[in-house]
């Protein structure tokens, strides 16, 4: 008989553990920011000389080009202009390069109230974009993994499919679990309205419901044990199996619900851009006019 095949997820001998791409990206961004600050402190140019001026022009132009991506998403005529992924990559590159050039241009300083408004608006927009994208991707991947884990758990315990349910002797308990899962996941998909209840109330409700269904399951098992003539050892073993299954199920449902809620909230992160984008555009225009007028 040939030896069993190695599991795909098992680490191979001598394999090098890779750093996640997201963390490498953040490290790269921090390195770029630090390098930009170092260059700005070398005294090679000033904000008002030719080099500093054109750094500001190029950086400002890149910031204006950032507006093309939301136009591509919302203007139907532009939907056929290339793939969304390519536009997103261009949006991210402009969103990194533009602010760095602006920071070089001003040398990490704001010389006037108008310049400060433009600078801080730019930092809020760029920072929320980078951080929001990073967190959203991780939450989305976590949600996919937790949904798969919940599906596998339901199949393993017979809550889905042809396998007999671990709670076959207590149909009311299984019905309560199904109802809890539907309610929790429905609220998670509308977390914009129910996020306080989901994040604060649902865990308490989950804990109370878990205690109740565990009690109901114990009573049903004792009744079944009396009917089937089980001894104490057999009863306690089955109670442990049911208790572990119930605890694992509630944990899995709560993890899916919380990840779904966070995904919903992070999907709305771009709303914070809107007032700062308008402020950035207005302050930027005023700054350019003031520089050329005076």
DRENSE-826221 format. One line per field, with one value per residue: z, y, x of N, C-alpha, C in turn; residue in three letters; residue number from 1. Coordinates in Angstrom, 2 decimals. Atoms other than C-alpha are relative to their C-alpha. Layout:
N
n_c3	Z;...
n_c2	Y;...
n_c1	X;...
ca_c3	Z;...
ca_c2	Y;...
ca_c1	X;...
c_c3	Z;...
c_c2	Y;...
c_c1	X;...
res	ALA;...
n	NUM;...
END
This chain:
294
n_c3	0.00;0.09;-1.14;0.27;0.54;-1.00;0.05;0.74;-0.87;-0.93;0.39;0.57;-0.66;0.61;0.66;-0.58;-0.29;0.70;-0.64;0.78;0.93;-0.60;-0.92;0.82;0.57;-1.04;-0.27;1.11;-0.10;-1.10;0.49;0.94;-0.76;-0.69;0.98;0.45;-1.05;0.02;1.16;-0.21;-1.00;0.49;0.44;1.44;0.66;-0.83;0.57;1.00;1.15;1.16;-0.33;-0.90;0.72;0.91;-0.83;-0.37;1.19;0.36;-1.07;0.08;1.18;-0.33;-0.90;0.82;0.79;-0.86;0.16;1.16;-0.40;-0.33;1.21;0.73;-0.68;-0.06;1.30;0.80;1.25;-0.26;-0.45;1.01;0.15;-0.74;-1.11;-1.29;-0.77;0.47;-0.50;-1.44;-0.19;0.31;-1.08;-1.16;0.28;-0.06;-1.38;-0.76;0.58;-0.12;-1.34;-0.27;0.69;-0.70;-1.24;0.40;0.40;-1.17;-0.98;-1.20;-0.77;0.56;-0.27;-0.13;-0.39;1.19;0.27;-1.04;0.31;1.13;-0.40;-0.92;0.74;0.82;-0.86;-0.43;1.15;0.35;-1.10;-0.13;1.15;-0.17;-1.16;0.25;0.96;-0.67;-0.94;0.71;0.64;-1.03;-0.53;1.04;0.03;-1.22;0.12;0.88;-0.75;-1.07;0.64;0.36;-1.24;-0.47;0.89;-0.32;-1.31;0.16;0.68;-0.91;-1.05;0.58;0.08;1.43;0.71;-0.28;-1.24;-1.11;-0.83;-1.36;-0.84;0.54;-1.12;-0.53;1.18;-0.38;-0.17;1.33;0.56;-0.65;0.56;1.36;-0.09;-0.47;1.10;0.98;-0.56;-0.16;1.30;0.62;-0.62;0.40;1.34;-0.10;-1.20;-0.06;-0.86;-1.21;-0.43;-1.47;-0.50;0.42;-0.67;-1.45;-0.52;0.53;-0.79;-1.23;0.40;0.39;-1.21;-0.71;0.80;-0.08;-1.27;0.02;0.86;-0.64;-1.04;0.68;0.56;-1.10;-0.39;1.05;-0.06;-1.17;0.33;0.95;-0.73;-0.76;0.93;0.63;-1.01;0.00;-1.31;-0.27;0.82;1.36;-0.02;-0.14;1.26;0.99;-0.42;0.36;1.45;0.34;-0.53;0.86;1.29;-0.17;-0.24;1.26;0.94;-0.37;0.26;1.45;0.46;-0.47;0.76;1.32;-0.15;-0.31;1.19;0.98;-0.45;0.24;1.44;0.40;-0.47;0.77;1.36;-0.01;-0.43;0.97;-0.28;-0.72;0.97;0.77;-0.41;0.07;1.42;0.38;-0.66;0.65;1.32;-0.18;-0.57;1.01;1.01;-0.63;-0.21;1.30;0.41;-0.85;0.33;1.27;-0.08;-0.88
n_c2	-1.19;-1.22;-0.91;-1.05;-1.25;-1.07;-1.03;-1.18;-1.11;0.34;-0.67;0.87;-0.08;-0.94;-1.09;-1.32;-0.65;-1.27;-1.11;-0.38;-1.11;-1.24;-0.55;-0.50;-1.27;-1.02;-0.27;-0.79;-1.35;-0.68;-0.27;-1.12;-1.22;-0.38;-0.48;-1.32;-0.97;-0.19;-0.82;-1.36;-0.67;-0.17;-1.37;-0.07;-0.90;-0.64;0.11;-1.04;0.00;0.73;1.42;0.12;-0.36;1.06;1.13;-0.28;0.10;1.42;0.63;-0.45;0.61;1.39;0.01;-0.24;1.20;0.98;-0.11;0.77;1.34;-0.02;-0.26;1.27;0.89;-0.50;-0.49;1.20;-0.07;0.39;1.38;0.83;-0.48;0.80;0.82;-0.68;0.29;-0.89;-1.33;-0.02;-0.07;-1.36;-0.86;0.19;-0.56;-1.45;-0.36;0.08;-0.90;-1.39;-0.54;-0.05;-1.16;-1.19;-0.11;-0.52;-1.41;-0.87;0.40;0.44;-1.18;-0.84;-1.38;-0.86;0.71;0.68;1.13;1.00;0.67;0.90;1.07;0.95;0.70;1.01;1.08;0.78;0.77;1.04;0.94;0.84;0.89;1.10;0.82;0.64;1.09;1.08;0.68;0.60;1.25;1.02;0.39;0.76;1.34;0.68;0.37;1.17;1.15;0.34;0.59;1.37;0.78;0.24;1.00;1.31;0.41;0.45;1.31;0.99;0.31;0.46;-1.05;-0.08;1.23;1.25;0.60;-0.23;-1.12;0.28;-0.42;0.64;0.33;-1.25;-0.86;-1.39;-0.61;-0.28;-1.10;-1.23;-0.34;-0.50;-1.33;-0.91;-0.26;-0.87;-1.34;-0.61;-0.32;-1.06;-1.27;-0.32;-0.58;-1.37;-0.51;-1.45;-0.41;0.80;0.38;-0.04;1.21;1.17;0.08;-0.05;0.78;1.36;0.95;0.35;0.85;1.29;0.72;0.42;1.04;1.21;0.66;0.57;1.18;1.06;0.58;0.78;1.19;0.93;0.62;0.93;1.15;0.81;0.73;1.04;0.99;0.83;0.86;0.96;0.77;-0.28;-0.16;-1.36;-0.33;-0.26;-1.27;-1.12;-0.12;-0.65;-1.39;-0.75;-0.18;-1.00;-1.28;-0.52;-0.37;-1.23;-1.10;-0.26;-0.59;-1.39;-0.74;-0.18;-0.96;-1.32;-0.47;-0.40;-1.22;-1.14;-0.31;-0.60;-1.36;-0.84;-0.19;-1.01;-1.30;-0.42;-0.29;-1.38;-0.88;-1.06;-1.12;-1.00;-0.77;-0.99;-1.40;-0.39;-0.18;-1.33;-0.97;0.06;-0.65;-1.45;-0.55;0.09;-1.05;-1.29;-0.06;-0.22;-1.37;-0.92;0.06;-0.68;-1.40;-0.78
n_c1	0.86;-0.82;0.21;0.99;-0.54;-0.14;1.02;-0.46;-0.31;-1.07;-1.25;-1.01;-1.30;-0.91;0.71;-0.19;1.28;0.06;0.67;1.19;-0.20;0.50;-0.99;-1.10;0.43;-0.06;-1.41;-0.49;0.55;-0.70;-1.35;0.11;0.28;-1.22;-0.97;0.46;-0.34;-1.46;-0.35;0.50;-0.83;-1.37;-0.22;-0.28;0.94;1.00;1.35;0.23;-0.91;0.49;0.17;1.14;1.22;0.43;0.43;1.38;0.86;0.17;0.75;1.39;0.63;0.28;1.14;1.19;0.28;0.66;1.45;0.44;0.46;1.44;0.77;0.06;0.94;1.38;0.45;0.22;-0.76;-1.40;-0.09;-0.68;-1.37;-0.96;0.45;0.08;-1.21;-1.07;0.33;-0.26;-1.45;-0.40;0.49;-0.86;-1.33;0.13;0.28;-1.24;-0.99;0.40;-0.29;-1.44;-0.56;0.48;-0.79;-1.31;0.18;0.16;-1.01;0.71;0.38;1.05;-0.40;1.18;1.23;0.52;-0.88;0.24;1.27;-0.23;-0.92;0.62;1.06;-0.67;-0.47;1.16;0.49;-0.96;-0.15;1.20;0.05;-0.96;0.37;1.29;-0.18;-0.73;0.88;1.14;-0.44;-0.19;1.30;0.68;-0.59;0.42;1.41;0.08;-0.50;0.95;1.18;-0.36;-0.09;1.36;0.61;-0.58;0.48;1.39;-0.02;-0.58;0.97;1.24;1.02;0.25;-0.34;0.72;-0.46;0.92;-0.39;-0.43;1.13;1.20;0.89;0.56;0.29;0.22;-1.32;-0.54;0.77;-0.46;-1.31;0.19;0.60;-1.04;-0.93;0.64;0.14;-1.32;-0.60;0.81;-0.39;-1.37;0.01;0.52;-0.68;0.06;1.11;0.08;-1.35;-0.10;0.63;-0.77;-1.28;0.13;1.12;0.02;-0.79;0.71;1.12;-0.55;-0.38;1.20;0.66;-0.83;0.29;1.34;0.09;-0.76;0.87;1.02;-0.63;-0.26;1.27;0.40;-0.90;0.35;1.22;-0.37;-0.80;0.93;0.72;-0.91;-0.73;-1.43;-0.62;-0.45;-1.17;0.47;0.74;-0.93;-0.77;0.86;0.20;-1.20;0.01;1.02;-0.44;-1.06;0.58;0.77;-0.94;-0.70;0.95;0.24;-1.23;-0.15;1.01;-0.37;-1.17;0.48;0.81;-0.86;-0.79;0.90;0.28;-1.18;-0.14;0.99;-0.44;-1.17;0.43;0.47;-1.07;-0.24;0.89;-0.80;-0.78;0.76;-0.19;-1.40;-0.34;0.46;-0.86;-1.31;0.09;0.17;-1.22;-1.06;0.22;-0.32;-1.46;-0.65;0.29;-0.73;-1.43;-0.24;0.42;-0.87
ca_c3	0.00;-0.96;1.80;2.19;0.29;2.29;3.16;0.97;3.92;5.79;5.86;3.68;5.13;4.47;3.18;3.75;5.44;3.32;4.67;3.65;0.68;2.62;5.30;2.67;1.06;4.35;5.05;1.58;2.12;5.45;3.80;0.98;3.48;5.53;2.43;1.26;4.61;4.45;0.96;2.00;4.82;2.62;1.50;-2.22;-3.02;-1.50;-2.02;-4.07;-6.39;-9.73;-8.37;-5.52;-7.82;-10.37;-7.65;-6.49;-10.03;-10.77;-7.35;-7.65;-11.14;-9.87;-7.09;-9.67;-11.78;-8.76;-9.51;-12.73;-10.84;-9.14;-12.48;-14.12;-11.52;-11.69;-15.27;-17.53;-20.66;-19.02;-18.01;-21.26;-20.86;-19.67;-16.78;-13.30;-11.81;-14.00;-13.01;-9.35;-9.64;-11.34;-8.63;-5.90;-7.60;-8.07;-4.49;-3.26;-5.66;-5.56;-1.77;-1.62;-4.22;-2.39;0.86;-0.95;-2.39;1.00;2.89;5.39;6.46;5.93;5.60;5.62;6.78;3.25;2.70;6.02;5.03;1.72;3.32;6.14;3.84;1.52;4.41;5.63;2.16;1.38;4.84;5.03;1.53;2.27;5.72;4.66;1.68;3.79;6.49;4.05;2.14;5.36;6.72;3.40;3.35;6.97;6.17;3.32;5.59;8.43;6.06;4.78;8.35;9.29;6.23;7.04;10.65;9.64;7.29;9.92;12.52;10.08;10.12;6.33;3.86;4.24;7.41;10.56;12.73;16.03;17.43;15.83;19.26;19.94;16.83;18.77;19.63;16.00;14.95;17.51;16.16;12.58;13.59;15.46;12.46;10.08;12.40;13.12;9.48;8.30;10.80;9.76;6.14;7.26;9.86;8.86;10.74;13.38;14.09;17.76;18.36;16.42;18.14;21.68;22.06;19.83;21.82;25.03;23.27;21.80;25.23;26.81;23.94;24.07;27.75;27.10;24.19;26.07;28.94;26.54;24.87;28.23;29.16;25.81;26.15;29.64;28.38;25.47;27.84;30.00;26.95;25.48;28.78;28.48;31.38;32.98;31.01;27.67;28.62;29.73;26.54;24.36;26.43;25.88;22.12;21.96;24.19;22.04;18.86;20.21;21.48;18.18;16.23;18.18;17.94;14.17;13.63;15.76;13.89;10.53;11.76;13.19;10.13;7.91;10.03;9.85;6.10;5.73;7.82;5.97;2.66;3.68;4.54;1.33;2.60;4.88;1.75;0.40;2.61;2.70;-1.07;-1.57;0.99;-0.68;-4.13;-2.90;-0.75;-3.57;-6.09;-3.68;-2.91;-6.60;-7.33;-4.33;-5.32;-8.86;-7.83;-5.14
ca_c2	0.00;3.39;5.95;8.58;11.80;14.77;17.39;20.47;22.81;20.96;22.88;21.31;20.57;23.39;25.69;29.41;31.14;34.08;37.48;38.43;40.79;43.33;43.71;44.04;46.80;48.67;48.29;49.63;52.62;53.45;53.19;55.53;58.03;57.95;58.34;61.28;63.01;62.42;63.93;66.92;67.69;67.72;71.31;70.58;72.78;75.10;75.15;78.36;77.54;75.78;72.25;72.71;74.39;71.57;68.94;70.64;70.85;67.17;66.06;68.22;66.90;63.33;64.15;65.54;62.39;60.40;61.67;59.64;56.35;57.28;58.71;55.37;53.60;55.87;57.22;54.59;55.83;55.11;51.54;50.21;52.06;49.30;46.87;48.01;46.29;48.34;51.53;50.57;49.97;53.33;54.97;53.46;54.45;58.01;58.04;57.14;59.13;62.34;62.84;61.97;64.62;67.15;66.37;66.90;70.17;71.58;69.81;68.42;71.96;74.24;77.92;79.27;78.39;77.54;75.35;73.62;72.90;71.41;69.42;67.90;67.13;65.33;63.35;62.31;61.22;59.35;57.81;56.62;55.21;53.16;52.00;51.35;49.27;47.26;46.48;45.81;43.20;41.41;41.46;40.21;37.29;36.49;36.48;34.01;31.70;31.90;31.17;28.11;26.99;27.38;25.42;22.61;22.58;22.29;19.41;17.66;17.87;16.86;20.21;20.22;17.36;13.71;12.95;12.50;15.58;15.50;17.10;14.63;13.84;17.55;19.11;22.22;22.88;22.59;24.89;27.46;27.29;27.74;30.73;32.29;31.89;33.48;36.42;37.02;36.90;39.01;41.70;41.44;42.23;45.41;46.41;50.05;50.18;47.49;47.63;48.65;45.80;43.39;44.23;44.73;42.96;39.92;38.39;38.56;37.12;34.38;33.44;33.32;31.29;28.88;28.19;27.61;25.22;23.32;22.85;21.70;19.29;17.80;17.21;15.59;13.36;12.26;11.35;9.43;7.70;6.53;5.19;3.46;2.22;3.97;3.81;6.94;6.77;6.61;9.51;11.74;10.98;11.96;15.09;16.15;15.61;17.69;20.44;20.77;20.83;23.56;25.71;25.34;26.22;29.40;30.45;29.92;31.84;34.74;34.94;35.01;37.67;39.90;39.59;40.38;43.43;44.72;44.11;46.15;48.98;49.00;48.95;52.37;53.77;55.82;57.95;59.67;60.78;62.93;66.06;66.00;65.56;68.67;70.56;69.37;70.51;73.92;74.50;73.31;75.68;78.61;77.74;77.63;80.91;82.57;81.38;82.73;85.94;86.93
ca_c1	0.00;1.41;1.88;-0.87;-0.38;0.81;-1.76;-1.64;-1.64;1.11;4.41;7.08;10.49;12.89;10.16;10.63;7.73;6.65;5.71;2.13;1.98;-0.09;2.56;5.27;3.22;2.87;6.58;7.31;5.00;6.62;10.04;8.96;7.57;10.75;12.90;10.77;11.26;15.02;15.24;13.11;15.56;18.69;18.15;18.36;15.36;12.77;9.01;9.22;12.14;11.86;12.36;9.92;7.39;7.36;7.21;4.02;2.63;3.25;1.99;-1.14;-1.82;-1.55;-4.02;-6.46;-6.10;-7.28;-10.79;-10.84;-11.31;-14.61;-15.75;-14.90;-17.04;-20.11;-20.21;-21.70;-19.90;-16.53;-17.39;-15.92;-12.63;-10.32;-10.57;-11.54;-8.48;-6.13;-7.94;-7.68;-3.94;-3.53;-5.63;-3.46;-0.19;-1.40;-2.68;0.79;2.97;0.94;1.00;4.71;5.53;3.35;5.17;8.47;7.17;6.17;8.99;6.47;5.49;2.49;3.38;-0.19;-3.70;-4.76;-1.71;-2.38;-5.99;-4.86;-2.03;-4.06;-7.00;-4.60;-3.12;-6.57;-7.68;-4.46;-4.11;-7.71;-7.41;-4.29;-5.39;-8.97;-7.89;-5.45;-8.01;-10.85;-8.86;-7.93;-11.46;-12.81;-10.37;-11.20;-14.92;-14.43;-12.40;-14.97;-17.86;-16.05;-15.35;-19.03;-20.12;-17.68;-18.83;-22.48;-21.68;-19.55;-22.31;-25.01;-26.80;-26.52;-26.42;-27.44;-25.52;-27.60;-27.54;-25.70;-28.89;-31.34;-32.82;-33.64;-35.26;-36.29;-32.64;-31.58;-34.43;-33.26;-29.70;-30.87;-33.01;-30.10;-27.80;-30.30;-30.91;-27.21;-26.13;-29.08;-28.12;-24.49;-25.32;-27.09;-24.50;-24.79;-28.11;-27.57;-23.83;-24.27;-26.68;-24.51;-21.23;-22.58;-25.93;-25.50;-22.59;-24.64;-27.68;-25.52;-24.17;-27.64;-29.11;-26.18;-26.79;-30.48;-30.04;-27.33;-29.79;-32.48;-30.07;-29.06;-32.70;-33.40;-30.32;-31.33;-34.78;-33.26;-30.81;-33.70;-35.53;-32.45;-31.01;-27.64;-25.24;-23.76;-20.51;-22.30;-24.58;-21.71;-19.75;-22.70;-23.28;-19.67;-20.02;-23.21;-21.78;-18.67;-20.74;-23.03;-20.15;-18.26;-21.39;-22.13;-18.49;-18.44;-21.70;-20.50;-17.18;-18.96;-21.40;-18.67;-16.46;-19.46;-20.25;-16.70;-16.62;-19.79;-18.37;-15.04;-16.91;-18.24;-14.81;-14.70;-17.59;-15.08;-13.22;-16.03;-15.89;-12.09;-11.86;-14.00;-11.93;-8.73;-9.86;-11.01;-7.92;-5.66;-7.24;-7.02;-3.39;-2.42;-4.20;-2.58;0.89;0.56;-1.16;1.30
c_c3	0.00;1.18;-0.35;-0.48;1.08;-0.18;-0.69;0.93;1.00;-0.45;-0.51;0.70;-0.76;-0.68;0.75;0.20;-0.61;0.82;-0.84;-0.84;0.60;0.94;-0.75;-0.62;1.03;0.35;-1.11;0.05;1.10;-0.43;-0.97;0.74;0.74;-0.95;-0.52;1.03;0.02;-1.14;0.23;0.97;-0.47;-0.49;-1.47;-0.72;1.07;-0.70;-1.14;-1.18;-1.10;0.31;0.88;-0.70;-0.86;0.75;0.43;-1.17;-0.35;1.07;-0.01;-1.18;0.26;0.94;-0.76;-0.82;0.84;-0.18;-1.19;0.41;0.47;-1.20;-0.82;0.60;-0.16;-1.32;-0.96;-1.28;0.19;0.40;-0.97;-0.19;0.89;1.15;1.31;0.81;-0.42;0.49;1.50;0.28;-0.30;1.08;1.23;-0.21;0.05;1.44;0.91;-0.50;0.17;1.37;0.33;-0.67;0.66;1.30;-0.29;-0.31;1.21;1.11;1.37;0.90;-0.73;0.40;0.16;0.39;-1.18;-0.35;1.03;-0.26;-1.13;0.41;0.88;-0.65;-0.86;0.85;0.48;-1.13;-0.34;1.10;0.16;-1.18;0.16;1.13;-0.23;-0.97;0.65;0.92;-0.71;-0.64;1.03;0.60;-1.01;-0.08;1.25;-0.07;-0.87;0.75;1.08;-0.58;-0.40;1.24;0.55;-0.87;0.30;1.34;-0.07;-0.67;0.94;1.07;-0.53;-0.06;-1.45;-0.62;0.49;1.32;1.14;0.94;1.38;0.99;-0.47;1.09;0.58;-1.16;0.36;0.20;-1.36;-0.67;0.60;-0.54;-1.40;0.02;0.46;-1.12;-1.02;0.51;0.09;-1.34;-0.75;0.58;-0.43;-1.38;-0.03;1.22;0.08;0.90;1.36;0.60;1.52;0.59;-0.33;0.84;1.52;0.53;-0.44;0.78;1.30;-0.31;-0.40;1.22;0.74;-0.75;0.05;1.30;-0.03;-0.86;0.55;1.09;-0.65;-0.58;1.09;0.44;-1.02;0.01;1.19;-0.26;-0.96;0.68;0.80;-0.92;-0.58;1.01;-0.01;1.44;0.14;-0.87;-1.42;-0.07;0.08;-1.26;-1.06;0.36;-0.36;-1.50;-0.40;0.48;-0.88;-1.35;0.10;0.19;-1.30;-1.00;0.32;-0.26;-1.48;-0.53;0.42;-0.78;-1.39;0.09;0.25;-1.18;-1.06;0.38;-0.27;-1.50;-0.49;0.42;-0.80;-1.45;-0.13;0.35;-0.95;0.20;0.72;-0.96;-0.47;0.50;-0.11;-1.45;-0.48;0.62;-0.65;-1.34;0.16;0.53;-1.00;-1.06;0.56;0.17;-1.32;-0.47;0.82;-0.34;-1.27;0.05;0.81;-0.09
c_c2	1.24;0.90;1.07;1.27;1.06;1.03;1.24;1.14;-0.30;0.67;-1.00;0.23;0.94;1.17;1.30;0.64;1.40;1.05;0.37;1.24;1.32;0.64;0.51;1.35;1.12;0.36;0.87;1.44;0.80;0.36;1.18;1.31;0.48;0.53;1.39;1.07;0.27;0.90;1.45;0.79;0.26;1.41;0.15;0.98;0.63;-0.08;1.00;-0.01;-0.90;-1.47;-0.21;0.30;-1.15;-1.29;0.19;-0.13;-1.46;-0.72;0.39;-0.60;-1.47;-0.12;0.26;-1.24;-1.10;0.01;-0.81;-1.38;0.00;0.34;-1.27;-0.94;0.45;0.55;-1.17;0.00;-0.51;-1.46;-0.89;0.40;-0.81;-0.76;0.79;-0.22;0.91;1.42;0.09;0.09;1.41;0.99;-0.11;0.59;1.52;0.47;-0.10;1.04;1.47;0.58;0.06;1.20;1.31;0.20;0.47;1.49;0.92;-0.31;-0.29;1.18;0.74;1.44;0.95;-0.85;-0.78;-1.22;-1.11;-0.77;-1.00;-1.20;-1.03;-0.73;-1.10;-1.18;-0.88;-0.88;-1.15;-1.04;-0.91;-0.95;-1.21;-0.93;-0.72;-1.16;-1.19;-0.79;-0.70;-1.32;-1.10;-0.47;-0.85;-1.42;-0.79;-0.45;-1.23;-1.26;-0.43;-0.60;-1.44;-0.88;-0.32;-1.05;-1.39;-0.52;-0.52;-1.37;-1.08;-0.43;-0.42;1.03;0.30;-1.35;-1.20;-0.64;0.31;1.06;-0.48;0.37;-0.64;-0.28;1.24;0.95;1.46;0.75;0.36;1.14;1.33;0.45;0.57;1.42;1.03;0.34;0.94;1.44;0.70;0.42;1.04;1.36;0.40;0.65;1.41;0.69;1.51;0.50;-0.69;-0.28;0.03;-1.27;-1.23;-0.16;-0.07;-0.95;-1.45;-0.96;-0.42;-0.92;-1.39;-0.85;-0.53;-1.12;-1.30;-0.75;-0.68;-1.26;-1.15;-0.69;-0.87;-1.29;-1.02;-0.72;-1.04;-1.25;-0.90;-0.82;-1.14;-1.11;-0.92;-0.96;-1.09;-0.83;0.23;0.03;1.43;0.42;0.37;1.34;1.18;0.20;0.72;1.46;0.86;0.28;1.11;1.38;0.62;0.45;1.32;1.20;0.37;0.69;1.47;0.85;0.30;1.03;1.41;0.56;0.44;1.32;1.22;0.37;0.67;1.44;0.93;0.22;1.07;1.40;0.50;0.28;1.44;1.00;1.18;1.19;1.11;0.85;1.24;1.43;0.46;0.15;1.38;1.09;0.05;0.72;1.51;0.64;-0.03;1.08;1.37;0.16;0.30;1.44;0.99;0.03;0.78;1.45;0.86;-0.47
c_c1	0.89;-0.30;-1.00;0.67;0.05;-1.10;0.55;0.42;1.10;1.29;1.02;1.33;0.91;-0.67;0.21;-1.37;0.00;-0.74;-1.22;0.24;-0.45;0.99;1.22;-0.35;0.07;1.45;0.60;-0.49;0.70;1.42;0.00;-0.23;1.24;1.05;-0.37;0.35;1.50;0.43;-0.43;0.87;1.44;0.29;0.30;-0.91;-0.89;-1.36;-0.21;0.94;-0.55;-0.27;-1.22;-1.31;-0.49;-0.33;-1.46;-0.95;-0.27;-0.82;-1.47;-0.74;-0.34;-1.20;-1.30;-0.37;-0.65;-1.51;-0.51;-0.55;-1.45;-0.88;-0.16;-1.03;-1.45;-0.53;-0.08;0.83;1.43;0.16;0.78;1.46;0.94;-0.62;0.05;1.28;1.15;-0.24;0.31;1.50;0.53;-0.41;0.90;1.38;-0.03;-0.23;1.20;1.02;-0.34;0.27;1.48;0.66;-0.45;0.77;1.42;-0.08;-0.06;1.00;-0.64;-0.40;-1.11;0.27;-1.18;-1.20;-0.56;0.84;-0.20;-1.28;0.18;0.86;-0.69;-1.17;0.61;0.45;-1.15;-0.50;0.95;0.13;-1.20;-0.12;0.92;-0.43;-1.32;0.11;0.68;-0.90;-1.15;0.39;0.15;-1.32;-0.76;0.53;-0.39;-1.44;-0.15;0.44;-1.00;-1.27;0.27;0.07;-1.39;-0.69;0.54;-0.50;-1.44;-0.05;0.53;-0.99;-1.36;-1.11;-0.35;0.35;-0.79;0.41;-0.97;0.54;0.43;-1.10;-1.31;-1.04;-0.69;-0.28;-0.26;1.31;0.59;-0.75;0.43;1.36;-0.14;-0.58;1.03;0.97;-0.60;-0.08;1.35;0.59;-0.81;0.37;1.41;0.05;-0.55;0.61;0.00;-1.11;0.04;1.37;0.16;-0.60;0.83;1.26;-0.12;-1.08;0.07;0.90;-0.67;-1.17;0.47;0.35;-1.23;-0.72;0.78;-0.24;-1.37;-0.07;0.85;-0.83;-1.08;0.57;0.31;-1.27;-0.44;0.88;-0.33;-1.27;0.31;0.80;-0.90;-0.76;0.89;0.79;1.49;0.52;0.53;1.17;-0.41;-0.73;0.96;0.82;-0.83;-0.27;1.21;0.03;-0.98;0.43;1.08;-0.55;-0.77;0.93;0.72;-0.91;-0.24;1.24;0.16;-0.99;0.38;1.19;-0.42;-0.76;0.88;0.88;-0.86;-0.33;1.17;0.22;-0.96;0.45;1.21;-0.35;-0.49;1.10;0.19;-0.93;0.75;0.84;-0.74;0.21;1.46;0.48;-0.44;0.88;1.38;-0.02;-0.09;1.28;1.14;-0.13;0.36;1.50;0.71;-0.25;0.80;1.48;0.30;-0.39;0.96;1.45
res	UNK;UNK;UNK;UNK;UNK;UNK;UNK;UNK;UNK;UNK;UNK;UNK;UNK;UNK;UNK;UNK;UNK;UNK;UNK;UNK;UNK;UNK;UNK;UNK;UNK;UNK;UNK;UNK;UNK;UNK;UNK;UNK;UNK;UNK;UNK;UNK;UNK;UNK;UNK;UNK;UNK;UNK;UNK;UNK;UNK;UNK;UNK;UNK;UNK;UNK;UNK;UNK;UNK;UNK;UNK;UNK;UNK;UNK;UNK;UNK;UNK;UNK;UNK;UNK;UNK;UNK;UNK;UNK;UNK;UNK;UNK;UNK;UNK;UNK;UNK;UNK;UNK;UNK;UNK;UNK;UNK;UNK;UNK;UNK;UNK;UNK;UNK;UNK;UNK;UNK;UNK;UNK;UNK;UNK;UNK;UNK;UNK;UNK;UNK;UNK;UNK;UNK;UNK;UNK;UNK;UNK;UNK;UNK;UNK;UNK;UNK;UNK;UNK;UNK;UNK;UNK;UNK;UNK;UNK;UNK;UNK;UNK;UNK;UNK;UNK;UNK;UNK;UNK;UNK;UNK;UNK;UNK;UNK;UNK;UNK;UNK;UNK;UNK;UNK;UNK;UNK;UNK;UNK;UNK;UNK;UNK;UNK;UNK;UNK;UNK;UNK;UNK;UNK;UNK;UNK;UNK;UNK;UNK;UNK;UNK;UNK;UNK;UNK;UNK;UNK;UNK;UNK;UNK;UNK;UNK;UNK;UNK;UNK;UNK;UNK;UNK;UNK;UNK;UNK;UNK;UNK;UNK;UNK;UNK;UNK;UNK;UNK;UNK;UNK;UNK;UNK;UNK;UNK;UNK;UNK;UNK;UNK;UNK;UNK;UNK;UNK;UNK;UNK;UNK;UNK;UNK;UNK;UNK;UNK;UNK;UNK;UNK;UNK;UNK;UNK;UNK;UNK;UNK;UNK;UNK;UNK;UNK;UNK;UNK;UNK;UNK;UNK;UNK;UNK;UNK;UNK;UNK;UNK;UNK;UNK;UNK;UNK;UNK;UNK;UNK;UNK;UNK;UNK;UNK;UNK;UNK;UNK;UNK;UNK;UNK;UNK;UNK;UNK;UNK;UNK;UNK;UNK;UNK;UNK;UNK;UNK;UNK;UNK;UNK;UNK;UNK;UNK;UNK;UNK;UNK;UNK;UNK;UNK;UNK;UNK;UNK;UNK;UNK;UNK;UNK;UNK;UNK;UNK;UNK;UNK;UNK;UNK;UNK;UNK;UNK;UNK;UNK;UNK;UNK
n	1;2;3;4;5;6;7;8;9;10;11;12;13;14;15;16;17;18;19;20;21;22;23;24;25;26;27;28;29;30;31;32;33;34;35;36;37;38;39;40;41;42;43;44;45;46;47;48;49;50;51;52;53;54;55;56;57;58;59;60;61;62;63;64;65;66;67;68;69;70;71;72;73;74;75;76;77;78;79;80;81;82;83;84;85;86;87;88;89;90;91;92;93;94;95;96;97;98;99;100;101;102;103;104;105;106;107;108;109;110;111;112;113;114;115;116;117;118;119;120;121;122;123;124;125;126;127;128;129;130;131;132;133;134;135;136;137;138;139;140;141;142;143;144;145;146;147;148;149;150;151;152;153;154;155;156;157;158;159;160;161;162;163;164;165;166;167;168;169;170;171;172;173;174;175;176;177;178;179;180;181;182;183;184;185;186;187;188;189;190;191;192;193;194;195;196;197;198;199;200;201;202;203;204;205;206;207;208;209;210;211;212;213;214;215;216;217;218;219;220;221;222;223;224;225;226;227;228;229;230;231;232;233;234;235;236;237;238;239;240;241;242;243;244;245;246;247;248;249;250;251;252;253;254;255;256;257;258;259;260;261;262;263;264;265;266;267;268;269;270;271;272;273;274;275;276;277;278;279;280;281;282;283;284;285;286;287;288;289;290;291;292;293;294
END
